[in-house]
Amino acid sequence: MGRPLSTRHKIPLGTPAKVPVPRNPFRNSGINETFDFKSQISRARIASKKVVCGEDLSLGTARKPLTCPPSLEKWPHVGAEHRLIPSTELTNSPPTGRLIYKSCSNMASRRQAARFLSQFKLRPQLASRRSLSTLPSSTSSSSTFVPWARYAGLAAFGLIASVPLTYAMAVTEPLSMDSLSLAERDQQQKKNEGVSETSPMRLRMEKFIKEQQEQIVKALEEVDGTKFRKDEWQRKEGGGGITCCLQDGKVFEKAGVGVSVVYGTLPKPAIMKMSANHKNIAPDGEVPESLEFFAAGLSLIVHPKNPMAPTVHLNYRYFETAKPDGSSGAWWFGGGSDLTPSYLFDEDAIQFHRDLKEVCDKHNKDYYPKFKKWCDEYFYNKHRGEARGIGGIFFDDLDETVSDKENTFAFIQDSLKSFIPTYVPIVLKRKDMPFTEAEKDWQQIRRGKYVEFNLVHDRGTSFGLNTPGARVESILMSMPLTASWRYMHEPEPGSREARLVEILQNPKEWV
């Protein structure tokens, strides 16, 4: 019968079997995992003396060996607090407290194993698992083990493993979408569903501008031969962006291509100001105390080294407010592209404007003349009395009063995609032209005027710098690497520099 058990180590009948395991996958489910069946060697470990059998398994022996069919070789983590009933059918236990199941070859033994497993009583709320431990019976006591028994064990494994998850789902309060911010809703949707043609416009716009950023960066790297530095950043208020910047390249003194995605909340004064141009922000006439908003855009600026190659700027953006359920409220697109040469080549200006007009005419014949005039008026240094450059197109507040959302988005896509075939041929033609030191100085003076406009008049720069959590480095990416200011500087009459200033003071129709 084996060595007598020491009474000092006996455990009262009915004591819970609390066997800690190294890692509890159900830690947050409200279930204490206290018994661990492990097996590729057909065994179950009991790593503590606190096993309720009325006997001390770590020191003593049992009366009668117990065998178990191979179908029980693979047993899952049950993940619940168990109570063991005294049994006289335990095999010898080594000092580590192991309970060894040996393989068997007859159905009688398997029924004996089933009766033993049924003694593992679970807590009342998990009692339904007991039925999973029973095995099929047979009238033959000498029949050999059949293959379907192993599949029955595997099925039991899957069912038992699913119980803790079901239990956790039942006792855990479901997450309410109403409690999520707009940024959290979008993050969850992108993770679960991705972004498709049926996704909200804000997600489609974000995906599109990120794709275009990659293509533009690749095209400019091929021209310069220098790689952009890429920085990804996040806003704690929601959103983030990707800033790609190149400095001191072979062709470009500085080039930046940035994507920004901003989530935030508009206060009532801001809502009242916006409602002047967008009536659907407060369609019932009552201005709410606050509104969640989303803004995303791609901004680009390229400052070539050679003064004969023009600076180019581009920005396309989308803005929308959100209703309490996360659906779109007021929305509008904005953007444009403009050219700022230090030395004017008429053929470059004509080609630049012609390409923009073709894109505009494809969607609306009224777009180009309206947006060209808007550009001349917007990019204007009032304190200097001259435009920043030779213009292009500029527009804002393109909403449902102008066109529907899908057609406007298509216009934005075509406009942004036209940048590479429009600008790259111009810079390739001018990047290797000879220039003098005086011409380089003139380029620096014109860049000073560029800086003045960005810091004094540009609404985008002002909006960015006044947005909580904004990334200042990305906002000021548009600034040239070098610029200069000469006191009372005037170009010589009749010079190329003087002709440029004349056109800047009196914008020209190029197409």
N, C-alpha and C positions, 0 to 999 in steps of 0.2 A: 504494500500500500504506500510505501514511501516514508520518508522521514516525517515525524509528527510536526504539526504546525505550532509555532510559538504563539501562545495566547496573547503575548504582548503586542503582536502585530495584527491581531484580528480587527476587523472593521465592522461596525454595526450594520446590520441588515438594512438595506434601503438607502444607504448613503449615496448621494449622486457621484457618478464617476466623472470627476473633473480632471481631465488629462490635458494639460496645455500643449498646444502644438506650436512649432516655430513660426508659422505664418497662417493667419486666419483669413481666407478670402471672403468670409461673410461678416467681417468685423463691423461693417456699417449697416448690416441688414437687420439687426436686432436679435440675432441668433448666436448663442454661444456654442462654438464648436468644441466639444469636449471629448470626442472619441474619434480616432483616426484609423480607418481600415486601409492598409497599404499592402500592395501585393504585386509583384511580379514573381515573387517567390512564395506565394500562397501563405501570407501571414498577416496577423493584425498585431500592432504594437500597442502596449499599454505602458506609457512612460512614467507612471506614478504608482505609488502604493495605494492610492485612494481609489481602489476598484472594489465595487460592492459585490462581494461574493460570499461574505461571511467567513472568508479565508484570505490569507495573505499570499497573493500569487508571486510576490517577489522573493519569498523565502520557502514556501511550502510546495507541495505537490498535490495533484488531484488523484482521484480514485481510478478513473477510467479514461483511456485515450478516446479522443474524438477525431473522426476523420471528416473530410469535407470534399465535395466534388470539385473538379477543375473549374466548373462554371462560376465558382465563387472566388477564383484566383484574383480577378480584377474587381476590387470593391472601391467605391468612391469615398470621399470625405462626406460623412453624413451631415455634419454641420449642425448638431443639436445636442442638448444635454440629455444624457441617457441614464437610466437606472437599471442596474443588472440584478437579476433574480438569482439566488443561490443555485448552483448547479453542481452536480457530482460528476459531470462528464467533461471535465477539463483535463487536458493533457499536462504532462510535466512542464513546469515553467522555469526557465533559467532566471538567474538573479536580476536580469534586466527587466523582468516583468513581461516577457513576450508570451503571447498565446499562439501556438503553432497549429495551423490547420494542415492536416495531411490529406493527400489525394485518396480517393476511394474508388472502388470498382463495382459497387452494387447499389441498387436503388434503396435498399433498406438503410444503408449508411447515409444516403442523401436525405431521406426522410428524417433521419435522426439529426442531421445538420440543420434541416429546416426547423425542427422543433426547438433546437438550441437557439437559433437566430431569432425565433419568435419571442424568446424570453427577454430580448432587449427592448424594454418598454420605453417609449418616448413620452415627451410631455403631451398633455391633452391636445393642444392645438396642432401637434404634428403626428398624432396617432395614426393618421391615414397612411403613413409610410410603412406601417408594419406589414401591410398586404404585399409589399414589394419584395419581402424577404422570403416568401414561401416558394417552394419548388413543386413541380408537377409530381404526382404520385403514380405508382405503377403497381399492378397486381403481381408482377414478377419480382421476386427478391433477388434474382441472379442475373437480371438483364444488365448488359454493359452500358456505359455512358454513351449517349448519342450526341451528334454535333449540335442539334438545336438547343441543347442545354447551355452551351456557351453563348449562343445568341440571346437566350433568355437573360443570362447574366449581363450582357452588354445593354440590353433594353432596360434592365433594372438600374444599371449605372446612369443612363441618360435621364430616366424618370426621377431618380433620387436626386441627381445633381440639379435638376430644374426646380425642386421644391423650395430651396432657400431663396432663389430669385423670385419665385412667385410669392413667397411669404413676405419678402421685403417690399415687393410692389403693392401688396395688400395693406401693409401697415404703414407705408410711407405716404405722406400727403403728396398728391401729384403737383408738379410744377405748373403754375398758372402762367400762360403767355402774357396776361395782363400785367404781371409784375416785372416783365422784362423791359429794358430800355430798347429803343430802336436799334442801337448798335448791337445789343445782345441778340435781338431777333434775327438781324441780318447775319450775324456770325453763325448762329445756329442753323439758319437756312442754307448758307454756303457749305457748311460742314455736312449736313444731312442730304441735301438735294443738289448741290452745285449751282451753277448759273446757266440758265437756258434762255431761249427766246420768250418763254412765258414768265420769267422771273421779273420782279419789280425793276423799273427803269434804273433806279439808283445802282443796283447790282450789275446790270448790263453795262451801264456807263463806266463803272469802275473797272470791269473786266476789259472793256474795249480800250480805254486809255492806257492801261498797263501793257496790253499787247502792242499798241502803237509806240509806247516808250521804248520797248525792246527793239523794234524795227528801226526807229530813228537813231538810237544809240549805235546800233550796228552799222548803219549807213555813214554816220559821221566818223566812226572809228576807221572805216575803210578809207575815208578821205584823208584823215590826219595820220593814221598809223599809230596812234596812241590810244590806250585803253582808258575808259572812263572809270572814275572811282564811284562805287555804288554803295549808298547808305540806306538801310531800311530802318524806319523809326515808327514808334507807336505813341499815340496820345492817350493819357490816362482817362480823358473824358470820352474817348471813343474814336476809332479811326487810326490813321497813321499815313505813311507814305513811303515813297522810294525816290531818293534824290541821286541823280547821276551827274557827276561833274568832271570836267576835263580842264586842267590848267597847264599853261606853258607847253602846249603841244607844238607840233611842227607847222600846222596850218592855223589852228585856233589858239588865240591867246587865252580865251576862256569860253567854255560852252557848258550849258547846263540843261538837263531835261528832267523835270520833276513831276511826280504824281502826288497829289494830296487828296486824302479822304478825311472829311471832318464830320463828326457827329457832335451835336450840342443842343442847347436849349435857348430859344429866343425869349427875352423878357418882353413884357407888354409894350414898352416904348418902341422897341424895334419892330414889333408886329404892327403897331399903328403906322409907323413910317412906311413899311413895305406895303401895307394895304392900300396906299394911295395908287400904286401901280398894279396891284394884284388883288382884285376884289374877292377872289375865292379864298384868300387867307381867312377872312371872316365873312362867309357868305350870308349869314343871318344878321349881319350888322353888329354883332356882339364880339368885341375883341377879347380873346382869352387872356388869362394872366401869363401864360407861357405856352410855347409850342416847341416840340422837338424838331430839329432840322437836320438835313444831310446836304453836304456840298462836296463835290468831287471835280477835279480838273487836272489838265495837263498843261504845264507851262514850259516854254522853251526859249532860250536866248543863246545866240551864237555871236561872239565877238572875234572876227578873224584878226590875225597879226597884220596882214598886208592891208594898208589903207585903201587900196583899190577894190578890195572885197567888202561888200556891205554887211553890216550887222542886220540880223533878222530876229524878229520876236513873234511868238505864237502862243495863243492860249485858247483852250476850249474847255468849257465847264458846264456843270449841271447843278441845280439847286432845287430842293423840295422841302416842304414842311410835311410833317406826319400827323395823321389823326390819332386819337387815343388807341385805336386797334392796330396801329402800325401801317395802315394803308396810306397811299399818297394823298396829300392835300393839295396845296398850291405847288406849282412847279414851273420852271423856266430854264432855258439854255442861254448861254452867252459865249462870246469868243471873238476870234478874229486873228489876222496875221498882217504884219506890216514890215516894211523894209526901211532901213536907216543907213544910207551910204554916206561916207565921208567925201568921196569923189563920185559924181553922178555919171553913169553911163545910161543914156536914154534907152538903148535896146534892152538893158536889164530891167529897167522900170516898166517898160512896155510888156515884156514877157511875164513879169511877176503879176501885173494887174490883169493881163489877158487870161492867165491860168485861173486866177480867182474868179473872174467873171464867168468863165465856162462852168465852173462848179455851181456858182449861184444861179445861172440861167437854167441849169438842169432842174432846179427845184422851184424857182420863182423868178420871173423876169424882173421883178421889182427889187430883188434883193441887192444886186450889185450897186446900182446908183445910190440906193438908200444907205447901204452899209459903207460905201466908199466915202460918202459925205460925212457920215457919222465918225469914221476913222479920222478924217482930216480935222474934225472938230474936237474929238476926244484927245488925241495925241498932240496937244497944243500947249506950248509953254507960254502961258498968258503973260508972265512977267518979262518974257523975252520978245513976245510978239511974233513968234515963229513956230512952225510945226516941228515935232521931234524928228520926223523923217519924211519920206515921200508917200507915206500912207499904204493903204491896202484895203482891208475891210475890218469893220468892228461892229458888233451888235450885242445887245443885252435884252433881257426880259422877253425872249422868244417863248411865248406860252400859247395856250389854246386860243387866244384871241387872234393869233397870226396863222397858226397851223396846228394840226393835231400832233400828239407826242411822237408817234412813230415816224411821220414824215420829217419832223424837225430833227429827230435823232439821225435819220438817214442823211440829212444835210450836214450835220456835224461830222458824221463818219467820212463823207466824201471830202469835206474841207480839210480834215486832218490828214487823210491819206494822200492829199495832193502836195503836201509839203516837200517830201523828198524829191519827186520829179520836177518841182518848181525851183527849189533853192540850190540843190546840189550842183546842177549844171552851171549856175551863175558863179558859185564859189570855185569850181574847178577851172573856170575860164579866167578868174582874176587872181588866184592865190599865188601865182609865180610871176606876176608882173613886177617890173622894177619900180622902185620909188626912192624918193630923196628923204633926207632927214627933216626938211621943212614940211614935206607931205605927211610924215609921221607925226610931227608936232600938231598939224592941223587935225589929224585923226584924234589926238588926245584932247584937243579943245572941243571937238564935236561930242566926244564921250562925256565931257563935263556937262554939256547940255542934256545929255541922256540921263545922267544921274539926277540932275535937277528935277526933271519931269517925274521920275520914279518916286522920289522922296517927297515931292511937294504936291503933285496932282493925281498920281495914280491911285484909283480906288482899290484896286486889288492889293497893292502893298499896304495901304492903310487898313483894309479889312483884316489882312493877315496879322499885322503887328498888334492889332487890338483884339484878336481872338485869344481867349485863355488857352494856354497850353500849346500855342502855335510854335512851330520850329523856325526860329529866326534865321538860321543859316540857309534854310530852303527858300525863305521869302526874299532874302537879299542875294540869292544866287544870280539874279539878273544883272547885278552890278558888274561893270567892266573891271578887269584886273587893274588897269591903270587909267588915269584921267588927269586932266590939268585945267587950271583956270588962269588965264592971262588977263591982267588988268587992262581994261579999255582996248581990247584987241579988235581990230577991224580988218577984214580981208582987202586986198588991193582991188580997186575997181577994174572990171573987165577980166578978172582972173576966174579960174574954174571954181575956186572957193566962193567968190562973190556970186557967181551964177547959182550955186547951190543955195546960198542964203536967200536969194531972190525967189527961188521956187518954194522954199520953205515958208516964206512970208506970203506967198500967193500960190496956194496949191493948184496943181495942174491936172487936167483930165488926160490920162494916159491912153485910154482905149475908148 
